[in-house]
Amino acid sequence: MHDNASPFFIAPHRFDAADDSGPVLDRRHELVTEPGERVLGRHRLHAAGFLLGPTEAWQRWTLPGTVAVTVTDRRLAYVGTGPQLSVVGAGTPRHRRGVRPPNLVSGQIRWQWPSRLEVLLPFSGRPGQVLVVCDALRTIHQPALALVNLDGVIDLARQIRRAVASFRLCRPELVDLSPPERDVLAARAGAGPLAAERRITLPGSLPVEFRSREDYYQPDRSDRTSPGTAADAASGRR
């Protein structure tokens, strides 16, 4: 990771936790759940951030080691180590001060945001990935968190799918759902397998907003992904 390849800074929420909007951690750097929140699974995975376009995808950041990923009935949170993160194109880098210990990176995606999941199965030694994709205001580009797993990518995608769908069905005050959208979410909340699905739509998502104009309009083409990775997810190719 380098200074001009920071993750997607979103107001008032961010994939990386640089302020009070991020996940609260205890002294062992584990997620502190909110009242009534249930933990559904804990994983150890590699994580990366992408900016997806209609036909291209840019890898904006990656962490050098694995991260601890916690899936709950309200969100996905991750904690790992890596360089401090900074805003793209903001001049003087914004570093976290007094919020996290040095080299500790954390972030979360609450279940009201993802618009779809992209499942990339392992192939020829390449690990599988689950991309949690969000829509963004005022741009066709979509920020996505990639969770990389050698095994169990289908189980991880199913766990996230069910958690998102159940969250939205139980909270009609967040967004108005049409009857067909409720039917889709009811099916997504079930225990059924993913079958042949590789793109899993999640109706009722709320769009996120980038923090600055530079995050919209300053893609770094040197970080463009190679064919067969997240670029396939962006273009819909399989």
C-alpha positions in Angstrom: 0.0 0.0 0.0 1.2 3.5 -0.7 -0.1 7.0 0.0 -2.1 7.4 -3.2 -3.7 4.0 -2.9 -5.9 4.5 0.1 -9.2 2.7 0.5 -12.5 4.3 -0.1 -13.2 7.2 2.2 -16.9 7.6 2.6 -18.9 10.2 4.6 -20.2 9.7 7.1 -19.0 6.1 7.1 -15.8 4.6 5.9 -14.5 1.2 5.0 -11.5 2.0 7.2 -12.1 3.2 10.7 -10.3 6.5 11.1 -12.8 8.1 13.5 -15.7 7.3 15.7 -17.7 5.8 12.8 -15.5 2.7 12.9 -15.8 -0.5 14.9 -15.0 -0.4 18.6 -12.2 -2.8 19.6 -11.2 -4.2 22.9 -7.6 -4.3 24.3 -7.1 -7.6 22.4 -8.1 -5.8 19.2 -11.3 -7.9 18.9 -14.7 -6.4 17.9 -16.8 -5.1 20.7 -20.4 -5.9 19.7 -23.3 -3.5 20.2 -26.2 -4.3 22.5 -28.2 -7.2 21.0 -25.7 -7.8 18.2 -25.0 -11.5 17.5 -21.7 -12.8 16.1 -22.3 -15.3 13.3 -18.8 -16.2 12.3 -15.1 -15.4 12.7 -12.5 -15.8 9.9 -8.9 -15.2 9.1 -8.6 -13.9 5.5 -6.7 -11.6 3.2 -8.5 -8.3 2.4 -8.2 -5.8 -0.4 -10.1 -2.8 -1.7 -11.3 -2.3 -5.2 -13.0 0.4 -7.2 -15.2 -1.3 -9.8 -16.2 0.4 -13.1 -18.5 -0.8 -15.9 -15.6 -2.6 -17.7 -12.5 -2.1 -15.5 -11.5 -2.6 -11.9 -8.7 -0.9 -9.9 -7.1 -2.4 -6.8 -6.8 0.5 -4.5 -5.2 -1.1 -1.5 -4.3 -4.4 0.0 -2.9 -5.4 3.4 0.3 -7.4 3.7 -1.1 -10.0 6.0 -4.3 -11.7 6.9 -7.1 -9.8 8.8 -9.5 -11.0 11.5 -13.0 -10.8 10.0 -16.0 -10.9 12.2 -19.5 -11.4 10.6 -22.4 -10.4 12.8 -26.1 -9.9 12.2 -25.5 -6.2 11.6 -22.2 -5.8 9.8 -18.8 -7.2 8.7 -15.8 -5.9 10.6 -12.1 -6.6 10.0 -8.9 -5.9 11.9 -5.4 -6.3 10.7 -1.9 -4.7 10.6 -0.6 -2.5 7.9 0.6 1.1 7.1 -1.5 4.0 8.2 -4.1 5.0 5.5 -4.5 8.4 3.9 -7.0 10.2 1.8 -6.4 10.1 -2.0 -5.3 13.4 -3.4 -5.8 15.4 -0.2 -2.3 16.9 -0.1 -1.0 16.3 3.4 -1.9 12.7 4.3 -4.5 12.2 7.0 -3.3 9.8 9.6 -5.1 8.4 12.5 -4.1 10.0 15.7 -5.0 8.5 19.1 -7.7 6.2 17.6 -5.8 3.0 16.9 -2.3 1.7 17.9 0.4 2.2 15.2 0.0 -0.1 12.2 -3.5 -1.4 13.3 -6.1 -1.1 10.5 -9.8 -1.8 11.0 -13.0 -1.2 9.1 -16.5 -2.3 8.7 -19.4 -2.6 6.3 -22.9 -2.3 7.8 -25.5 -4.5 6.1 -27.6 -1.5 4.8 -24.9 -0.8 2.2 -23.9 -3.8 0.0 -25.8 -3.9 -3.3 -24.4 -7.3 -4.4 -21.8 -10.0 -3.8 -19.4 -11.3 -6.4 -18.2 -14.8 -5.9 -15.0 -15.8 -7.7 -14.2 -19.5 -7.2 -10.7 -20.8 -6.8 -9.1 -21.6 -10.2 -5.7 -23.0 -11.2 -4.1 -22.2 -7.9 -5.7 -18.7 -7.6 -7.6 -18.4 -4.3 -11.3 -17.7 -4.3 -12.7 -14.3 -3.5 -15.9 -12.7 -2.2 -16.4 -9.1 -3.2 -18.8 -7.1 -1.1 -19.9 -4.4 -3.5 -21.6 -1.1 -2.6 -23.2 1.6 -4.8 -22.0 5.1 -4.5 -23.7 8.5 -5.0 -22.9 10.6 -8.0 -20.7 8.0 -9.7 -20.9 4.8 -11.6 -17.9 3.5 -9.8 -18.5 1.1 -6.9 -16.2 0.5 -3.9 -15.8 -3.2 -3.1 -14.1 -5.0 -0.3 -12.5 -8.3 -1.4 -12.1 -11.1 1.0 -9.7 -13.8 -0.2 -9.9 -17.4 1.0 -8.3 -20.5 -0.3 -11.2 -22.7 1.0 -14.7 -22.0 2.1 -15.4 -19.1 -0.2 -18.9 -20.4 -0.9 -19.7 -20.8 2.8 -18.5 -17.2 3.5 -20.6 -15.8 0.7 -23.6 -17.7 1.9 -23.1 -16.4 5.5 -22.9 -12.8 4.3 -25.9 -13.2 1.9 -28.1 -14.5 4.7 -27.0 -11.9 7.2 -27.7 -9.0 4.8 -31.0 -10.3 3.7 -32.2 -11.0 7.3 -31.0 -7.6 8.5 -33.1 -5.8 5.8 -36.2 -7.9 6.2 -36.2 -7.2 10.0 -35.7 -3.4 9.6 -38.4 -2.1 7.2 -37.8 1.4 8.6 -34.4 1.6 6.8 -35.8 1.4 3.3 -39.1 0.8 1.5 -39.0 -2.6 -0.2 -41.4 -3.6 -3.0 -43.1 -7.0 -2.7 -40.7 -8.5 -5.4 -37.7 -7.1 -3.5 -39.0 -8.7 -0.2 -39.5 -12.0 -2.0 -35.8 -11.9 -3.3 -34.5 -11.1 0.2 -36.6 -13.8 1.7 -35.0 -16.3 -0.7 -31.5 -14.8 0.1 -32.2 -15.2 3.8 -32.8 -19.0 3.5 -30.3 -21.7 4.1 -30.3 -22.8 0.5 -27.0 -23.2 -1.4 -25.6 -20.6 -3.8 -26.0 -23.1 -6.7 -24.6 -21.6 -9.8 -24.9 -18.0 -8.6 -21.8 -15.9 -8.9 -23.4 -12.5 -8.7 -25.8 -12.2 -5.8 -28.0 -9.1 -5.9 -29.1 -7.7 -2.6 -32.2 -5.4 -3.0 -32.8 -2.5 -0.6 -29.2 -1.3 -0.4 -28.4 2.3 0.6 -25.7 4.0 -1.4 -22.6 5.4 0.2 -20.9 8.7 -0.5 -17.2 9.3 -1.1 -15.5 11.8 1.2 -13.9 13.9 -1.4 -14.0 14.6 -5.2 -10.5 13.0 -5.6 -11.9 9.7 -4.5 -14.4 9.8 -7.4 -12.2 11.1 -10.1 -8.6 10.0 -9.4 -8.3 6.4 -10.3 -4.7 5.2 -10.3 -4.3 3.1 -13.5 -1.1 1.6 -12.3 -3.2 -0.4 -9.8 -5.5 -1.7 -12.5 -6.2 -5.4 -11.9 -5.2 -8.1 -14.4 -7.8 -10.1 -16.3 -9.4 -12.9 -14.3 -9.6 -11.1 -11.0 -12.0 -8.4 -9.8 -12.1 -7.0 -13.4 -14.2 -9.9 -14.3 -16.6 -9.1 -11.5 -16.8 -5.5 -12.7 -17.7 -6.4 -16.3 -19.9 -9.4 -15.5 -17.6 -11.9 -17.3 -17.1 -15.4 -15.9 
